[in-house]
Amino acid sequence: MNNTHATVSIDIVLDRQNTREILRALLHAILFHRLFGTIKPQTFEVLDVTMPGVADPAMERLVEDKVDTFWKGLENVPQKRGQISVTLSRKDQKKAWLGITTYEEVAWEQWIINAEIRQPKSEQERQQFNQNLAATLSKSLRTMLTHTSSEQGRGAVPPITNAEVSPFPLKISVRVGDVELG
């Protein structure tokens, strides 16, 4: 069995003012491109960049919980860096033993948001910081579009066998410092 999977990294430097809003928008954009059930789209306007999102109560709650976990985790570490990863898996049947069939989750794609918090010191710095941040958001969106529309991105998707919003096991995990928070 091949356990290799595509990993897409997004590196972003944020300020305290925009951290929650930007992480929420990035997670929603990833989910928008990787949830294959019937979804209601929504958009997020962040620093004049329009990001796609998913208007699904369960997904919105999951994203909010993970962004809050990340934010609270940063309060307890001196280095204001962390990571939020979205892992999409398929369920593969394991070899049966004594007639018992079990399934294991095997990742087919992982998205990693590496985030660092910095604070601009002046208004001029803030303007430059926001311009750079908007450019990074646009680049991140292009990365998502390029990957999900590429042969590799399309080919990685396992057969869809149900009509759920997320037909595959989906895990969003938060890491701050060396500690996984959830």
CNS distance restraints for C-alpha pairs under 8 A (distance, minus, plus):
assign (resid   3 and name CA) (resid 106 and name CA) 6.82 0.50 0.50
assign (resid   3 and name CA) (resid 107 and name CA) 7.25 0.50 0.50
assign (resid   3 and name CA) (resid 108 and name CA) 7.94 0.50 0.50
assign (resid   4 and name CA) (resid 107 and name CA) 7.90 0.50 0.50
assign (resid   4 and name CA) (resid 108 and name CA) 7.40 0.50 0.50
assign (resid   5 and name CA) (resid 107 and name CA) 6.34 0.50 0.50
assign (resid   5 and name CA) (resid 108 and name CA) 4.76 0.50 0.50
assign (resid   5 and name CA) (resid 109 and name CA) 5.22 0.50 0.50
assign (resid   5 and name CA) (resid 110 and name CA) 7.27 0.50 0.50
assign (resid   5 and name CA) (resid 156 and name CA) 7.86 0.50 0.50
assign (resid   6 and name CA) (resid 108 and name CA) 6.61 0.50 0.50
assign (resid   6 and name CA) (resid 109 and name CA) 4.81 0.50 0.50
assign (resid   6 and name CA) (resid 110 and name CA) 6.24 0.50 0.50
assign (resid   6 and name CA) (resid 153 and name CA) 7.88 0.50 0.50
assign (resid   6 and name CA) (resid 156 and name CA) 7.76 0.50 0.50
assign (resid   7 and name CA) (resid 109 and name CA) 5.91 0.50 0.50
assign (resid   7 and name CA) (resid 110 and name CA) 4.73 0.50 0.50
assign (resid   7 and name CA) (resid 111 and name CA) 5.74 0.50 0.50
assign (resid   7 and name CA) (resid 112 and name CA) 7.30 0.50 0.50
assign (resid   8 and name CA) (resid 109 and name CA) 7.98 0.50 0.50
assign (resid   8 and name CA) (resid 110 and name CA) 6.31 0.50 0.50
assign (resid   8 and name CA) (resid 111 and name CA) 4.79 0.50 0.50
assign (resid   8 and name CA) (resid 112 and name CA) 6.17 0.50 0.50
assign (resid   9 and name CA) (resid 111 and name CA) 5.88 0.50 0.50
assign (resid   9 and name CA) (resid 112 and name CA) 4.71 0.50 0.50
assign (resid   9 and name CA) (resid 113 and name CA) 5.97 0.50 0.50
assign (resid   9 and name CA) (resid 114 and name CA) 7.26 0.50 0.50
assign (resid  10 and name CA) (resid 111 and name CA) 7.70 0.50 0.50
assign (resid  10 and name CA) (resid 112 and name CA) 6.09 0.50 0.50
assign (resid  10 and name CA) (resid 113 and name CA) 4.78 0.50 0.50
assign (resid  10 and name CA) (resid 114 and name CA) 6.07 0.50 0.50
assign (resid  10 and name CA) (resid 140 and name CA) 6.32 0.50 0.50
assign (resid  11 and name CA) (resid 113 and name CA) 5.99 0.50 0.50
assign (resid  11 and name CA) (resid 114 and name CA) 4.77 0.50 0.50
assign (resid  11 and name CA) (resid 115 and name CA) 6.14 0.50 0.50
assign (resid  12 and name CA) (resid 113 and name CA) 7.37 0.50 0.50
assign (resid  12 and name CA) (resid 114 and name CA) 6.21 0.50 0.50
assign (resid  12 and name CA) (resid 115 and name CA) 5.05 0.50 0.50
assign (resid  12 and name CA) (resid 116 and name CA) 6.51 0.50 0.50
assign (resid  12 and name CA) (resid 133 and name CA) 7.55 0.50 0.50
assign (resid  12 and name CA) (resid 136 and name CA) 6.77 0.50 0.50
assign (resid  13 and name CA) (resid 115 and name CA) 5.76 0.50 0.50
assign (resid  13 and name CA) (resid 116 and name CA) 4.80 0.50 0.50
assign (resid  13 and name CA) (resid 117 and name CA) 5.83 0.50 0.50
assign (resid  13 and name CA) (resid 118 and name CA) 6.78 0.50 0.50
assign (resid  13 and name CA) (resid 133 and name CA) 7.12 0.50 0.50
assign (resid  14 and name CA) (resid  18 and name CA) 6.63 0.50 0.50
assign (resid  14 and name CA) (resid  19 and name CA) 5.68 0.50 0.50
assign (resid  14 and name CA) (resid 115 and name CA) 6.90 0.50 0.50
assign (resid  14 and name CA) (resid 116 and name CA) 5.99 0.50 0.50
assign (resid  14 and name CA) (resid 117 and name CA) 4.79 0.50 0.50
assign (resid  14 and name CA) (resid 118 and name CA) 6.07 0.50 0.50
assign (resid  14 and name CA) (resid 119 and name CA) 7.93 0.50 0.50
assign (resid  14 and name CA) (resid 133 and name CA) 7.13 0.50 0.50
assign (resid  15 and name CA) (resid  19 and name CA) 5.95 0.50 0.50
assign (resid  15 and name CA) (resid 117 and name CA) 5.17 0.50 0.50
assign (resid  15 and name CA) (resid 118 and name CA) 5.11 0.50 0.50
assign (resid  15 and name CA) (resid 119 and name CA) 5.20 0.50 0.50
assign (resid  15 and name CA) (resid 120 and name CA) 7.34 0.50 0.50
assign (resid  16 and name CA) (resid 117 and name CA) 6.48 0.50 0.50
assign (resid  16 and name CA) (resid 118 and name CA) 7.32 0.50 0.50
assign (resid  16 and name CA) (resid 119 and name CA) 6.80 0.50 0.50
assign (resid  18 and name CA) (resid  22 and name CA) 5.97 0.50 0.50
assign (resid  19 and name CA) (resid  23 and name CA) 6.06 0.50 0.50
assign (resid  19 and name CA) (resid 117 and name CA) 7.64 0.50 0.50
assign (resid  20 and name CA) (resid  24 and name CA) 5.97 0.50 0.50
assign (resid  20 and name CA) (resid  67 and name CA) 6.25 0.50 0.50
assign (resid  20 and name CA) (resid  68 and name CA) 7.72 0.50 0.50
assign (resid  20 and name CA) (resid  71 and name CA) 7.39 0.50 0.50
assign (resid  21 and name CA) (resid  25 and name CA) 6.20 0.50 0.50
assign (resid  21 and name CA) (resid  46 and name CA) 7.28 0.50 0.50
assign (resid  22 and name CA) (resid  26 and name CA) 6.12 0.50 0.50
assign (resid  22 and name CA) (resid  46 and name CA) 6.72 0.50 0.50
assign (resid  23 and name CA) (resid  27 and name CA) 6.12 0.50 0.50
assign (resid  23 and name CA) (resid  67 and name CA) 6.61 0.50 0.50
assign (resid  24 and name CA) (resid  28 and name CA) 6.14 0.50 0.50
assign (resid  24 and name CA) (resid  63 and name CA) 6.39 0.50 0.50
assign (resid  24 and name CA) (resid  64 and name CA) 7.03 0.50 0.50
assign (resid  24 and name CA) (resid  67 and name CA) 6.56 0.50 0.50
assign (resid  25 and name CA) (resid  29 and name CA) 6.07 0.50 0.50
assign (resid  25 and name CA) (resid  44 and name CA) 6.10 0.50 0.50
assign (resid  25 and name CA) (resid  46 and name CA) 7.68 0.50 0.50
assign (resid  25 and name CA) (resid  51 and name CA) 6.24 0.50 0.50
assign (resid  25 and name CA) (resid  52 and name CA) 7.57 0.50 0.50
assign (resid  25 and name CA) (resid  53 and name CA) 6.99 0.50 0.50
assign (resid  26 and name CA) (resid  30 and name CA) 6.29 0.50 0.50
assign (resid  26 and name CA) (resid  51 and name CA) 7.52 0.50 0.50
assign (resid  27 and name CA) (resid  31 and name CA) 6.22 0.50 0.50
assign (resid  27 and name CA) (resid  63 and name CA) 6.74 0.50 0.50
assign (resid  28 and name CA) (resid  32 and name CA) 5.92 0.50 0.50
assign (resid  28 and name CA) (resid  52 and name CA) 6.75 0.50 0.50
assign (resid  28 and name CA) (resid  53 and name CA) 4.47 0.50 0.50
assign (resid  28 and name CA) (resid  54 and name CA) 6.03 0.50 0.50
assign (resid  28 and name CA) (resid  63 and name CA) 7.41 0.50 0.50
assign (resid  29 and name CA) (resid  33 and name CA) 6.40 0.50 0.50
assign (resid  29 and name CA) (resid  51 and name CA) 6.11 0.50 0.50
assign (resid  29 and name CA) (resid  52 and name CA) 5.03 0.50 0.50
assign (resid  29 and name CA) (resid  53 and name CA) 5.12 0.50 0.50
assign (resid  29 and name CA) (resid  54 and name CA) 7.77 0.50 0.50
assign (resid  29 and name CA) (resid 141 and name CA) 7.59 0.50 0.50
assign (resid  30 and name CA) (resid  34 and name CA) 6.25 0.50 0.50
assign (resid  30 and name CA) (resid 111 and name CA) 7.79 0.50 0.50
assign (resid  30 and name CA) (resid 144 and name CA) 6.99 0.50 0.50
assign (resid  31 and name CA) (resid  35 and name CA) 5.53 0.50 0.50
assign (resid  31 and name CA) (resid  53 and name CA) 7.15 0.50 0.50
assign (resid  31 and name CA) (resid  54 and name CA) 6.97 0.50 0.50
assign (resid  32 and name CA) (resid  41 and name CA) 7.57 0.50 0.50
assign (resid  32 and name CA) (resid  52 and name CA) 6.41 0.50 0.50
assign (resid  32 and name CA) (resid  53 and name CA) 5.32 0.50 0.50
assign (resid  32 and name CA) (resid  54 and name CA) 5.60 0.50 0.50
assign (resid  33 and name CA) (resid 144 and name CA) 7.51 0.50 0.50
assign (resid  33 and name CA) (resid 145 and name CA) 7.86 0.50 0.50
assign (resid  33 and name CA) (resid 148 and name CA) 6.90 0.50 0.50
assign (resid  34 and name CA) (resid 148 and name CA) 7.95 0.50 0.50
assign (resid  35 and name CA) (resid  39 and name CA) 7.81 0.50 0.50
assign (resid  35 and name CA) (resid 165 and name CA) 6.00 0.50 0.50
assign (resid  35 and name CA) (resid 166 and name CA) 5.16 0.50 0.50
assign (resid  35 and name CA) (resid 167 and name CA) 7.46 0.50 0.50
assign (resid  36 and name CA) (resid 160 and name CA) 7.94 0.50 0.50
assign (resid  36 and name CA) (resid 163 and name CA) 7.86 0.50 0.50
assign (resid  36 and name CA) (resid 164 and name CA) 7.85 0.50 0.50
assign (resid  36 and name CA) (resid 165 and name CA) 6.18 0.50 0.50
assign (resid  36 and name CA) (resid 166 and name CA) 6.21 0.50 0.50
assign (resid  36 and name CA) (resid 167 and name CA) 6.75 0.50 0.50
assign (resid  37 and name CA) (resid 163 and name CA) 5.21 0.50 0.50
assign (resid  37 and name CA) (resid 164 and name CA) 5.14 0.50 0.50
assign (resid  37 and name CA) (resid 165 and name CA) 3.89 0.50 0.50
assign (resid  37 and name CA) (resid 166 and name CA) 6.02 0.50 0.50
assign (resid  37 and name CA) (resid 167 and name CA) 6.73 0.50 0.50
assign (resid  38 and name CA) (resid 163 and name CA) 7.23 0.50 0.50
assign (resid  38 and name CA) (resid 164 and name CA) 7.39 0.50 0.50
assign (resid  38 and name CA) (resid 165 and name CA) 5.82 0.50 0.50
assign (resid  39 and name CA) (resid  54 and name CA) 6.44 0.50 0.50
assign (resid  39 and name CA) (resid  55 and name CA) 6.96 0.50 0.50
assign (resid  39 and name CA) (resid  56 and name CA) 6.94 0.50 0.50
assign (resid  39 and name CA) (resid 165 and name CA) 6.44 0.50 0.50
assign (resid  40 and name CA) (resid  54 and name CA) 6.00 0.50 0.50
assign (resid  40 and name CA) (resid  55 and name CA) 5.19 0.50 0.50
assign (resid  40 and name CA) (resid  56 and name CA) 6.86 0.50 0.50
assign (resid  41 and name CA) (resid  52 and name CA) 7.01 0.50 0.50
assign (resid  41 and name CA) (resid  53 and name CA) 5.73 0.50 0.50
assign (resid  41 and name CA) (resid  54 and name CA) 4.88 0.50 0.50
assign (resid  41 and name CA) (resid  55 and name CA) 5.63 0.50 0.50
assign (resid  42 and name CA) (resid  52 and name CA) 6.03 0.50 0.50
assign (resid  42 and name CA) (resid  53 and name CA) 4.86 0.50 0.50
assign (resid  42 and name CA) (resid  54 and name CA) 5.62 0.50 0.50
assign (resid  42 and name CA) (resid  55 and name CA) 5.73 0.50 0.50
assign (resid  43 and name CA) (resid  50 and name CA) 6.39 0.50 0.50
assign (resid  43 and name CA) (resid  51 and name CA) 5.52 0.50 0.50
assign (resid  43 and name CA) (resid  52 and name CA) 4.58 0.50 0.50
assign (resid  43 and name CA) (resid  53 and name CA) 5.29 0.50 0.50
assign (resid  43 and name CA) (resid  54 and name CA) 7.99 0.50 0.50
assign (resid  44 and name CA) (resid  49 and name CA) 7.97 0.50 0.50
assign (resid  44 and name CA) (resid  50 and name CA) 5.64 0.50 0.50
assign (resid  44 and name CA) (resid  51 and name CA) 5.02 0.50 0.50
assign (resid  44 and name CA) (resid  52 and name CA) 6.35 0.50 0.50
assign (resid  44 and name CA) (resid  53 and name CA) 6.86 0.50 0.50
assign (resid  45 and name CA) (resid  49 and name CA) 5.59 0.50 0.50
assign (resid  45 and name CA) (resid  50 and name CA) 4.67 0.50 0.50
assign (resid  45 and name CA) (resid  51 and name CA) 6.37 0.50 0.50
assign (resid  46 and name CA) (resid  50 and name CA) 6.48 0.50 0.50
assign (resid  46 and name CA) (resid  51 and name CA) 7.47 0.50 0.50
assign (resid  46 and name CA) (resid 134 and name CA) 7.74 0.50 0.50
assign (resid  47 and name CA) (resid 130 and name CA) 7.11 0.50 0.50
assign (resid  47 and name CA) (resid 133 and name CA) 7.91 0.50 0.50
assign (resid  47 and name CA) (resid 134 and name CA) 5.73 0.50 0.50
assign (resid  48 and name CA) (resid 134 and name CA) 7.23 0.50 0.50
assign (resid  49 and name CA) (resid 134 and name CA) 6.53 0.50 0.50
assign (resid  49 and name CA) (resid 137 and name CA) 7.10 0.50 0.50
assign (resid  49 and name CA) (resid 138 and name CA) 6.69 0.50 0.50
assign (resid  51 and name CA) (resid 141 and name CA) 7.42 0.50 0.50
assign (resid  54 and name CA) (resid  59 and name CA) 7.30 0.50 0.50
assign (resid  54 and name CA) (resid  60 and name CA) 7.47 0.50 0.50
assign (resid  55 and name CA) (resid  59 and name CA) 7.66 0.50 0.50
assign (resid  55 and name CA) (resid  60 and name CA) 6.92 0.50 0.50
assign (resid  56 and name CA) (resid  60 and name CA) 5.95 0.50 0.50
assign (resid  57 and name CA) (resid  61 and name CA) 6.06 0.50 0.50
assign (resid  58 and name CA) (resid  62 and name CA) 6.20 0.50 0.50
assign (resid  59 and name CA) (resid  63 and name CA) 6.11 0.50 0.50
assign (resid  60 and name CA) (resid  64 and name CA) 6.11 0.50 0.50
assign (resid  61 and name CA) (resid  65 and name CA) 6.05 0.50 0.50
assign (resid  62 and name CA) (resid  66 and name CA) 6.27 0.50 0.50
assign (resid  63 and name CA) (resid  67 and name CA) 6.12 0.50 0.50
assign (resid  64 and name CA) (resid  68 and name CA) 6.04 0.50 0.50
assign (resid  65 and name CA) (resid  69 and name CA) 6.09 0.50 0.50
assign (resid  66 and name CA) (resid  70 and name CA) 6.14 0.50 0.50
assign (resid  66 and name CA) (resid  84 and name CA) 7.98 0.50 0.50
assign (resid  66 and name CA) (resid 172 and name CA) 7.21 0.50 0.50
assign (resid  66 and name CA) (resid 173 and name CA) 7.28 0.50 0.50
assign (resid  66 and name CA) (resid 174 and name CA) 6.72 0.50 0.50
assign (resid  66 and name CA) (resid 182 and name CA) 7.40 0.50 0.50
assign (resid  67 and name CA) (resid  71 and name CA) 6.14 0.50 0.50
assign (resid  68 and name CA) (resid  72 and name CA) 6.06 0.50 0.50
assign (resid  69 and name CA) (resid  73 and name CA) 5.99 0.50 0.50
assign (resid  69 and name CA) (resid 174 and name CA) 7.17 0.50 0.50
assign (resid  69 and name CA) (resid 181 and name CA) 6.94 0.50 0.50
assign (resid  69 and name CA) (resid 182 and name CA) 7.32 0.50 0.50
assign (resid  70 and name CA) (resid  74 and name CA) 6.35 0.50 0.50
assign (resid  70 and name CA) (resid  82 and name CA) 7.38 0.50 0.50
assign (resid  70 and name CA) (resid  84 and name CA) 7.67 0.50 0.50
assign (resid  70 and name CA) (resid 174 and name CA) 6.09 0.50 0.50
assign (resid  70 and name CA) (resid 175 and name CA) 7.43 0.50 0.50
assign (resid  70 and name CA) (resid 176 and name CA) 7.04 0.50 0.50
assign (resid  70 and name CA) (resid 181 and name CA) 7.74 0.50 0.50
assign (resid  71 and name CA) (resid  75 and name CA) 6.93 0.50 0.50
assign (resid  72 and name CA) (resid  76 and name CA) 7.45 0.50 0.50
assign (resid  73 and name CA) (resid  77 and name CA) 7.24 0.50 0.50
assign (resid  73 and name CA) (resid 176 and name CA) 6.12 0.50 0.50
assign (resid  73 and name CA) (resid 181 and name CA) 7.39 0.50 0.50
assign (resid  74 and name CA) (resid  78 and name CA) 7.96 0.50 0.50
assign (resid  74 and name CA) (resid  79 and name CA) 7.97 0.50 0.50
assign (resid  74 and name CA) (resid  80 and name CA) 5.79 0.50 0.50
assign (resid  74 and name CA) (resid  81 and name CA) 7.24 0.50 0.50
assign (resid  74 and name CA) (resid  82 and name CA) 7.57 0.50 0.50
assign (resid  74 and name CA) (resid 176 and name CA) 6.60 0.50 0.50
assign (resid  77 and name CA) (resid 176 and name CA) 7.79 0.50 0.50
assign (resid  77 and name CA) (resid 177 and name CA) 7.09 0.50 0.50
assign (resid  79 and name CA) (resid 177 and name CA) 7.49 0.50 0.50
assign (resid  80 and name CA) (resid 116 and name CA) 5.75 0.50 0.50
assign (resid  80 and name CA) (resid 117 and name CA) 5.29 0.50 0.50
assign (resid  80 and name CA) (resid 118 and name CA) 7.59 0.50 0.50
assign (resid  81 and name CA) (resid 114 and name CA) 7.55 0.50 0.50
assign (resid  81 and name CA) (resid 115 and name CA) 5.69 0.50 0.50
assign (resid  81 and name CA) (resid 116 and name CA) 4.29 0.50 0.50
assign (resid  81 and name CA) (resid 117 and name CA) 6.34 0.50 0.50
assign (resid  81 and name CA) (resid 176 and name CA) 6.38 0.50 0.50
assign (resid  81 and name CA) (resid 177 and name CA) 6.80 0.50 0.50
assign (resid  82 and name CA) (resid 114 and name CA) 6.07 0.50 0.50
assign (resid  82 and name CA) (resid 115 and name CA) 5.42 0.50 0.50
assign (resid  82 and name CA) (resid 116 and name CA) 6.49 0.50 0.50
assign (resid  82 and name CA) (resid 174 and name CA) 7.49 0.50 0.50
assign (resid  82 and name CA) (resid 175 and name CA) 5.58 0.50 0.50
assign (resid  82 and name CA) (resid 176 and name CA) 4.25 0.50 0.50
assign (resid  82 and name CA) (resid 177 and name CA) 6.21 0.50 0.50
assign (resid  83 and name CA) (resid 112 and name CA) 6.72 0.50 0.50
assign (resid  83 and name CA) (resid 113 and name CA) 5.48 0.50 0.50
assign (resid  83 and name CA) (resid 114 and name CA) 4.61 0.50 0.50
assign (resid  83 and name CA) (resid 115 and name CA) 5.92 0.50 0.50
assign (resid  83 and name CA) (resid 174 and name CA) 5.83 0.50 0.50
assign (resid  83 and name CA) (resid 175 and name CA) 5.06 0.50 0.50
assign (resid  83 and name CA) (resid 176 and name CA) 6.35 0.50 0.50
assign (resid  84 and name CA) (resid 112 and name CA) 5.91 0.50 0.50
assign (resid  84 and name CA) (resid 113 and name CA) 5.18 0.50 0.50
assign (resid  84 and name CA) (resid 114 and name CA) 6.79 0.50 0.50
assign (resid  84 and name CA) (resid 172 and name CA) 6.90 0.50 0.50
assign (resid  84 and name CA) (resid 173 and name CA) 5.67 0.50 0.50
assign (resid  84 and name CA) (resid 174 and name CA) 4.56 0.50 0.50
assign (resid  84 and name CA) (resid 175 and name CA) 6.32 0.50 0.50
assign (resid  85 and name CA) (resid 110 and name CA) 6.80 0.50 0.50
assign (resid  85 and name CA) (resid 111 and name CA) 5.46 0.50 0.50
assign (resid  85 and name CA) (resid 112 and name CA) 4.35 0.50 0.50
assign (resid  85 and name CA) (resid 113 and name CA) 6.11 0.50 0.50
assign (resid  85 and name CA) (resid 171 and name CA) 7.93 0.50 0.50
assign (resid  85 and name CA) (resid 172 and name CA) 5.52 0.50 0.50
assign (resid  85 and name CA) (resid 173 and name CA) 5.31 0.50 0.50
assign (resid  85 and name CA) (resid 174 and name CA) 6.56 0.50 0.50
assign (resid  86 and name CA) (resid 110 and name CA) 5.58 0.50 0.50
assign (resid  86 and name CA) (resid 111 and name CA) 5.03 0.50 0.50
assign (resid  86 and name CA) (resid 112 and name CA) 6.51 0.50 0.50
assign (resid  86 and name CA) (resid 170 and name CA) 7.11 0.50 0.50
assign (resid  86 and name CA) (resid 171 and name CA) 5.73 0.50 0.50
assign (resid  86 and name CA) (resid 172 and name CA) 4.48 0.50 0.50
assign (resid  86 and name CA) (resid 173 and name CA) 6.65 0.50 0.50
assign (resid  87 and name CA) (resid 107 and name CA) 6.50 0.50 0.50
assign (resid  87 and name CA) (resid 108 and name CA) 7.84 0.50 0.50
assign (resid  87 and name CA) (resid 109 and name CA) 5.99 0.50 0.50
assign (resid  87 and name CA) (resid 110 and name CA) 4.39 0.50 0.50
assign (resid  87 and name CA) (resid 111 and name CA) 6.46 0.50 0.50
assign (resid  87 and name CA) (resid 170 and name CA) 5.82 0.50 0.50
assign (resid  87 and name CA) (resid 171 and name CA) 5.18 0.50 0.50
assign (resid  87 and name CA) (resid 172 and name CA) 6.37 0.50 0.50
assign (resid  88 and name CA) (resid 107 and name CA) 5.64 0.50 0.50
assign (resid  88 and name CA) (resid 108 and name CA) 5.98 0.50 0.50
assign (resid  88 and name CA) (resid 109 and name CA) 5.34 0.50 0.50
assign (resid  88 and name CA) (resid 110 and name CA) 6.23 0.50 0.50
assign (resid  88 and name CA) (resid 168 and name CA) 6.52 0.50 0.50
assign (resid  88 and name CA) (resid 169 and name CA) 5.97 0.50 0.50
assign (resid  88 and name CA) (resid 170 and name CA) 4.84 0.50 0.50
assign (resid  88 and name CA) (resid 171 and name CA) 6.66 0.50 0.50
assign (resid  89 and name CA) (resid 105 and name CA) 5.71 0.50 0.50
assign (resid  89 and name CA) (resid 106 and name CA) 5.10 0.50 0.50
assign (resid  89 and name CA) (resid 107 and name CA) 3.95 0.50 0.50
assign (resid  89 and name CA) (resid 108 and name CA) 5.28 0.50 0.50
assign (resid  89 and name CA) (resid 109 and name CA) 6.99 0.50 0.50
assign (resid  89 and name CA) (resid 168 and name CA) 5.88 0.50 0.50
assign (resid  89 and name CA) (resid 169 and name CA) 5.23 0.50 0.50
assign (resid  89 and name CA) (resid 170 and name CA) 6.47 0.50 0.50
assign (resid  90 and name CA) (resid 105 and name CA) 5.54 0.50 0.50
assign (resid  90 and name CA) (resid 106 and name CA) 5.42 0.50 0.50
assign (resid  90 and name CA) (resid 107 and name CA) 6.39 0.50 0.50
assign (resid  90 and name CA) (resid 108 and name CA) 6.83 0.50 0.50
assign (resid  90 and name CA) (resid 158 and name CA) 6.86 0.50 0.50
assign (resid  90 and name CA) (resid 168 and name CA) 5.66 0.50 0.50
assign (resid  90 and name CA) (resid 169 and name CA) 6.38 0.50 0.50
assign (resid  91 and name CA) (resid 103 and name CA) 5.88 0.50 0.50
assign (resid  91 and name CA) (resid 104 and name CA) 5.50 0.50 0.50
assign (resid  91 and name CA) (resid 105 and name CA) 4.67 0.50 0.50
assign (resid  91 and name CA) (resid 106 and name CA) 6.34 0.50 0.50
assign (resid  91 and name CA) (resid 168 and name CA) 7.72 0.50 0.50
assign (resid  91 and name CA) (resid 169 and name CA) 7.67 0.50 0.50
assign (resid  92 and name CA) (resid 103 and name CA) 5.37 0.50 0.50
assign (resid  92 and name CA) (resid 104 and name CA) 5.39 0.50 0.50
assign (resid  92 and name CA) (resid 105 and name CA) 6.32 0.50 0.50
assign (resid  92 and name CA) (resid 106 and name CA) 6.80 0.50 0.50
assign (resid  93 and name CA) (resid 101 and name CA) 6.98 0.50 0.50
assign (resid  93 and name CA) (resid 102 and name CA) 5.94 0.50 0.50
assign (resid  93 and name CA) (resid 103 and name CA) 4.43 0.50 0.50
assign (resid  93 and name CA) (resid 104 and name CA) 6.47 0.50 0.50
assign (resid  94 and name CA) (resid 101 and name CA) 6.64 0.50 0.50
assign (resid  94 and name CA) (resid 102 and name CA) 5.41 0.50 0.50
assign (resid  94 and name CA) (resid 103 and name CA) 5.35 0.50 0.50
assign (resid  94 and name CA) (resid 104 and name CA) 6.54 0.50 0.50
assign (resid  95 and name CA) (resid 101 and name CA) 6.77 0.50 0.50
assign (resid  95 and name CA) (resid 102 and name CA) 7.33 0.50 0.50
assign (resid  96 and name CA) (resid 100 and name CA) 5.10 0.50 0.50
assign (resid  96 and name CA) (resid 101 and name CA) 4.63 0.50 0.50
assign (resid  96 and name CA) (resid 102 and name CA) 6.76 0.50 0.50
assign (resid  97 and name CA) (resid 101 and name CA) 7.10 0.50 0.50
assign (resid 105 and name CA) (resid 169 and name CA) 7.45 0.50 0.50
assign (resid 108 and name CA) (resid 156 and name CA) 6.24 0.50 0.50
assign (resid 108 and name CA) (resid 157 and name CA) 7.19 0.50 0.50
assign (resid 108 and name CA) (resid 158 and name CA) 7.92 0.50 0.50
assign (resid 109 and name CA) (resid 156 and name CA) 7.31 0.50 0.50
assign (resid 120 and name CA) (resid 125 and name CA) 5.41 0.50 0.50
assign (resid 120 and name CA) (resid 126 and name CA) 5.21 0.50 0.50
assign (resid 120 and name CA) (resid 129 and name CA) 6.98 0.50 0.50
assign (resid 121 and name CA) (resid 125 and name CA) 6.29 0.50 0.50
assign (resid 121 and name CA) (resid 126 and name CA) 7.28 0.50 0.50
assign (resid 122 and name CA) (resid 126 and name CA) 6.16 0.50 0.50
assign (resid 123 and name CA) (resid 127 and name CA) 6.29 0.50 0.50
assign (resid 124 and name CA) (resid 128 and name CA) 6.44 0.50 0.50
assign (resid 125 and name CA) (resid 129 and name CA) 5.88 0.50 0.50
assign (resid 126 and name CA) (resid 130 and name CA) 6.01 0.50 0.50
assign (resid 127 and name CA) (resid 131 and name CA) 6.26 0.50 0.50
assign (resid 128 and name CA) (resid 132 and name CA) 6.20 0.50 0.50
assign (resid 129 and name CA) (resid 133 and name CA) 6.05 0.50 0.50
assign (resid 130 and name CA) (resid 134 and name CA) 6.02 0.50 0.50
assign (resid 131 and name CA) (resid 135 and name CA) 6.26 0.50 0.50
assign (resid 132 and name CA) (resid 136 and name CA) 6.17 0.50 0.50
assign (resid 133 and name CA) (resid 137 and name CA) 6.18 0.50 0.50
assign (resid 134 and name CA) (resid 138 and name CA) 6.25 0.50 0.50
assign (resid 135 and name CA) (resid 139 and name CA) 6.12 0.50 0.50
assign (resid 136 and name CA) (resid 140 and name CA) 6.01 0.50 0.50
assign (resid 137 and name CA) (resid 141 and name CA) 6.21 0.50 0.50
assign (resid 138 and name CA) (resid 142 and name CA) 6.27 0.50 0.50
assign (resid 139 and name CA) (resid 143 and name CA) 6.14 0.50 0.50
assign (resid 140 and name CA) (resid 144 and name CA) 6.29 0.50 0.50
assign (resid 141 and name CA) (resid 145 and name CA) 6.24 0.50 0.50
assign (resid 142 and name CA) (resid 146 and name CA) 5.90 0.50 0.50
assign (resid 143 and name CA) (resid 147 and name CA) 6.00 0.50 0.50
assign (resid 144 and name CA) (resid 148 and name CA) 6.00 0.50 0.50
assign (resid 145 and name CA) (resid 149 and name CA) 5.97 0.50 0.50
assign (resid 146 and name CA) (resid 150 and name CA) 5.93 0.50 0.50
assign (resid 147 and name CA) (resid 152 and name CA) 7.38 0.50 0.50
assign (resid 147 and name CA) (resid 153 and name CA) 5.25 0.50 0.50
assign (resid 148 and name CA) (resid 152 and name CA) 7.97 0.50 0.50
assign (resid 148 and name CA) (resid 153 and name CA) 4.59 0.50 0.50
assign (resid 148 and name CA) (resid 154 and name CA) 6.05 0.50 0.50
assign (resid 149 and name CA) (resid 153 and name CA) 6.11 0.50 0.50
assign (resid 149 and name CA) (resid 154 and name CA) 6.17 0.50 0.50
assign (resid 150 and name CA) (resid 154 and name CA) 6.08 0.50 0.50
assign (resid 151 and name CA) (resid 155 and name CA) 5.72 0.50 0.50
assign (resid 152 and name CA) (resid 156 and name CA) 6.05 0.50 0.50
assign (resid 153 and name CA) (resid 157 and name CA) 7.18 0.50 0.50
assign (resid 160 and name CA) (resid 167 and name CA) 6.42 0.50 0.50
assign (resid 160 and name CA) (resid 168 and name CA) 7.96 0.50 0.50
assign (resid 161 and name CA) (resid 167 and name CA) 7.05 0.50 0.50
assign (resid 162 and name CA) (resid 167 and name CA) 5.78 0.50 0.50
assign (resid 163 and name CA) (resid 167 and name CA) 6.46 0.50 0.50
assign (resid 166 and name CA) (resid 170 and name CA) 7.19 0.50 0.50
assign (resid 172 and name CA) (resid 182 and name CA) 7.78 0.50 0.50
assign (resid 173 and name CA) (resid 180 and name CA) 7.18 0.50 0.50
assign (resid 173 and name CA) (resid 181 and name CA) 7.23 0.50 0.50
assign (resid 173 and name CA) (resid 182 and name CA) 5.21 0.50 0.50
assign (resid 174 and name CA) (resid 180 and name CA) 5.72 0.50 0.50
assign (resid 174 and name CA) (resid 181 and name CA) 5.38 0.50 0.50
assign (resid 174 and name CA) (resid 182 and name CA) 5.41 0.50 0.50
assign (resid 175 and name CA) (resid 179 and name CA) 5.54 0.50 0.50
assign (resid 175 and name CA) (resid 180 and name CA) 4.25 0.50 0.50
assign (resid 175 and name CA) (resid 181 and name CA) 5.73 0.50 0.50
assign (resid 175 and name CA) (resid 182 and name CA) 7.62 0.50 0.50
assign (resid 176 and name CA) (resid 180 and name CA) 6.55 0.50 0.50
assign (resid 176 and name CA) (resid 181 and name CA) 7.20 0.50 0.50
